[in-house]
Amino acid sequence: DEGSDVYNTFEPPAPGARSEHLRVLRSHADAGALRLLLEGRGGRTYTLRLKTPFAVGDGEDFSATRVGADEYRLT
């Protein structure tokens, strides 16, 4: 039984610069849903990647685009 993994690409900020990246603070799988607690900068749009064997659809505040056999881009 495979699970799901959510991640983002990471480029470290320059020394002394503020981080502009989205942070995944917590993820929890419920029946039929993956719940995420995220932290980012207000007013920004972020992209996450999701690897899962399950079907993924758009959510209330995001859209999901299939980019591989079991991989999605969430924006």
Buried (B, 14 or more C-beta within 10 A) or exposed (E): EEEBEBEBEEEEEEEEEEEEBBEEEEBEEEEEEBEBEBEBEEEEEBEBBBBBEEEBEEEEEEEBEEEEEBBBBBE
